[in-house]
Amino acid sequence: MGKGHGTDMKLSLKSPLDMHVHLRQDDMLRHVAPFTSAQFAGAVCMPNTLPPVDNMERFHEYVRQVKAAAAPHAFEPYVPLFFRDDFSREMLTEARDDLFALKLYPAGVTTNSEGGVAELTKIEPVLDIMQDLDLPLLVHGETNGYSPDREREFVAVYEHIATTFPKLRLIMEHITTKDSVAFLDKHENVFCTVTLHHLLYTLDDMLGGLFNPFLFCKPILKSAEDRDVIQALVLSGNKKVMFGSDSAPHTEVLKRTEGMAGCFTAPVLLPMLAQFFEDHEALELLQAFVSDNARRIYRLSPPERTVVLEREAWTVPPRYGSIVPVNAGETLRWKLA
């Protein structure tokens, strides 16, 4: 992966993947997609647009729009269909060759999720079809309870799904708690993604001094203990763990005035991850975390690309257009070559 030393050191990553990113739509899509396509050979592009990508007509159109916005890089958008509990076996069977996965949002738990599932008891007929079709299920795993406890409370739902549908590939998205980490290896069919911000930050980073709206996200940041358990999981090299940034852009005005949830990390992802793994003397684990595990779990063949990072200091701009990144003004050690 790496070669050279000191300021001459470079890292080569084979077809890195971001397994959870929000690219939005229209002008925002065209603005933010190049940050992702410059660093990654493919990404799981979330379907909670307005309106959501919940039918095949919207699916094909959104894939087309993302590819156009990601040009000129060789980049594959993996777009999960927004889960509806009235999907039929006929529809999913007919669409199976095009579909990557389905994404389940409990209604109202995050941005643009109002059209999500209101009654989780009604999803099982669709899950049965998905298991038969070997169609993975991605889940925003939170209840509508007390905010810090929402992910912990949802582990019981994961347990029920994993036990009832043992051949269904179940992906716990953006896990944040020691409870989720403890659950990960209980079932062979359960996997997870981890974000950059949940890997690095705690609730105290957002609330401990002046309120930092650019670290407000859902699921919210958790305790130092939870963060440390997430770090230990990633640094263990667990093959069920994938990188998914959950980079979620909102304009600075909306972040400051409306309190929109989402951390914009897209411009700094691979440099920050290289810095994290280097700090823990574990750079050899980066390739699996950002590509190999996801390729195996999802059986993917993304575009063949080599993305090179070089060890050269640079300062993150205070904003990219109307969007403030999480690491605005910070000096990073790694940059895209």
N, C-alpha and C positions, 0 to 999 in steps of 0.2 A: 504493500500500500504506500508506504512512505519511502523517501530516498533523500539523501543529503543530510545536512545538519545545520543547526543555527538558523540564520536568516535565509539560507539557501534551501531549507527543507520544503518538500512538496508532498502532497497527499493525492493519490489517484483513487477515485471511487468509481466502481463499475455500476452503471445504470442505477444511481440512487433513486429512491422512491419516497414520496411524501404520502402516507396512507390516510391522510385526513386533512383536507384544506378547503377553505371557503373562498371561492373566486367571485361570488356574487354574479352580477349580470350587467349588461349594457356598458356604460362608460366605466364603471368600477371594474368590471371584468377585464376590459381592454387595458386598464391601467395596471392592475395587480398581477394578471396572469404571467407576464414576462419575468417577474421576480421568481416565480415557481419554475417556469420552464427553463430558465437559465441554469438552475441548479439540479433539476430532477428530470429523469427520463420519463417519468409518469407520476400521476398523483390521483388519489381518490378525491374527486371533486363533489362536494356535498350538494344534495338536491333541494335544500330548504331555501329555494329562490322564491320570488313572487311572480306568478304562482309557482307552486312547487313542481318539481319534475316527477310527476306521479302517473304519467301515461307514456306510451312509447312514442307518440308524436313529439311530445316535449323532450323526451329523452334524446331522440335523434337530432333535434334542433339544438339542444344544449351542447351535445358533443361537438356538433359542427361549430358552434360559436366559440367554445373553448379552444378547439384546434386552431381556429383563425386567430384568436387572441394570443396563443402561445407561439405562433410563428416568429422567427424561422427555425426554432429549435425542434429537434426530433423529440416529440413529446406525445405520450398517450394519456388521454383523460379517461379514468375509470369512474364512471358515474353510477352510483347506486340509485335505484328507483325509490322514491319516497313511499314508505310503507302505507298501504291502505288495507283495512281488514276485509274489504270486499273484492280483493283480487281473486280471479277465478283460476282454476287449474288450466283451463283452455288458454287463457291469456298468457299466463306465466310460461306454460309449455311452449307456446308459439314464439315467445320472446326470449327463451332461454339462451340461445346462441349469442344474442346481443348483450344480455344482461351480465353485469359483474357481480351484483349483490343487491339486497334490499336494505334500506336504512330506516330503522324504527325510531321515531321520536314520540315519547309520551306527550300528549297535547299540552302546550303552554310552558314547557320546561326551559326553552331557550329561544333564540332569535328565529322568527318565522316558523314556529312549530305549532301554531294554533290549529292547523289542520292535521296534527298528529293523532295518535291513537288515544281516545278518551277512556276506553275500557279494555285493559290488558287481557281480560278474560275472553275477549272476542277474537284474539289473534291466532289461536291455536289451529284452526282449519288452514290458514295460510302457511303457518310454520310446518304443518304436515306436508303440504305441497312442496315447500322449499326443501325439506329434507329429502323427499323423493327425487327432486330435480338437482340435488347437490348445489343449491343456491345459498351462499353465505348470508348470514344476518348480522348487520352492524347495528349497534344499539347505543343511543345516548342514554346511559343508565342512571337516571335520577327520578325520584318520586317528586311529588309536589309538596313535600313536607318542609320542615325547618331546614333552611338552606345548607348549613354545614353538614347535616345528616342525610341529605338526599341520596348521595351515592351509596353510603353504608346501608340505607334502608333498601336500596334496589338489589342488593346482593341476593336477597331471598327470591326475587324474580328471576335472576340469572340461574339460581339453583334449580328452580322449577323448570325453566326452559331446557337447561343442559341435561337434566335427568329425564324429562319427558321426550326429548328429541335428541337422543345420543349421537346420531349421525349428522346433525345439523352443525355446521361450522358457525360458532357463536363468537363474535368479536366485541369485547367490552371496549368501547371507545374512550380515549383520553382518561385513563384511570388516575385517581388522585389520592387514594387512601390505602392504608395498610390492610384494611379488610378486603379490598379488591385484589391486592397482591396475594393475600393468603388464599383467596378463592381460586386464583388462576390455575394452579396445578391440580385441583381436585377432580377435574374432568378433562379427558383427552381432547374433547371437541371445543374447548374454550381457549381463546387467544385474546390479546389486548394490544392497544396502541398507547403510546406515551408521548406527551407534548414536550416541547422545549421549556415552556413557562412552568409547567408543573414539575419538571425535572429540576429547575433552578430556584424557584421562588416560593415564598410562603405568604400566608395571609398578612403577616406582619409587614412584608414588603409593600403591600397595597394600603394597609391601614395604620401601620405603626408610627408613621410620621405624618406629613401632609398627605391627604388622600391622593393616590395615584390612579386616575380613571383608566389609564392605558394598561393596567394590570387587572382590571375588572373583567372577569370571564365567567362562563358557566361550563362545567362545574367550577365553583369558586376555588381559589387557592386554599390550601389546607395548612396544617401545623408543620413545624419543623420535623417532628417525628414522622409524619406521613411522607413529607418530602424526602427524608433520609431513606425511608424504606423503598420509595420509588427509585431513588438513585442506586441503592444496593441491588434492586432487581435488574436494572439496566446494565449495571457493571458486572452482574453475575454471568452475562452472556446467555441468559435464558432464551431458547429458540422459539418460544411462543410470543415474544415481545417484538413489536414493530414500532418504528417511528411514524407518528402522525402529528403534524404540527398544530392542527386546529387553528392555524393562522386565519384570523377573521377580521377583515378591514371594515372600519367605520370612519367617517370623516371626524376630524378633530371637534367640530361643532357638535355633532351628535354624541360623541363620547363625553364631552364636557357638560352638555345641556340636557341630554336625554338619558345619559347613563347606559348607553348600549353596551351589551356584553360582547367581549371579543378582544383578543390580543393580536395585533398585527406584527408578526415575526418573520414573514416571508423573506424580506431582504437579507436576513442575517442567519438563516437556519444552519446551513452547513458550516460556516465559520464559527458560530457559537457552539455547535456540537463538537467540532474538532477541538476547540478550546477546552470544553468540558472533559472529553476523553483524554486529552493530553494532560490536563491537571490531575487526572486520576491514573496516569501512566497506563492507559488502556486503549490507545489508538487502534490496536489490532482488532478491537471489537466493533469499531465504527461501521465497517462494511456490512456486517451481518445485521446490525441494528437499522441501517438506512436502506437495505436492499435485500440481502440474501434470505432473511427470515420471511419477509413478505412474499418474495417470489415462490418460496416453497409452500407457505400456508395457503396462498391463493392460486398457486400453479400458474403464475404469470410469466410471460415472455415479453418484457418491455423493450422498447428500442435500445439497441446496443450503443451505449454512449460511455465515454470516460470523462468524468468531471474532475478537474484538477484544482486543488487548493494550494496556495503558497503561503508560507509563513512571513507575512508582511503586514505591519500595523496600518490600520486605517480607522477613521472616525465615522461612526454612523451619523448620517445627516439628521437634523432636528425633525424633518418631516419629508415625506415623499408626496408631493402635491398637497392634497388636503388631509393626508393620513399621517399620524404620528406613530412611529414604530416603538415597540417596547424599550428598545435599547438606544433611543435617541441620545446622541452626544457621547456615547461610550466609545472607547478605543479598543478595538479587537485585534487579536494577534494573527488571525487567519483571514484570507480573502480569496475570492474566486480568481483563478489565474487568468 
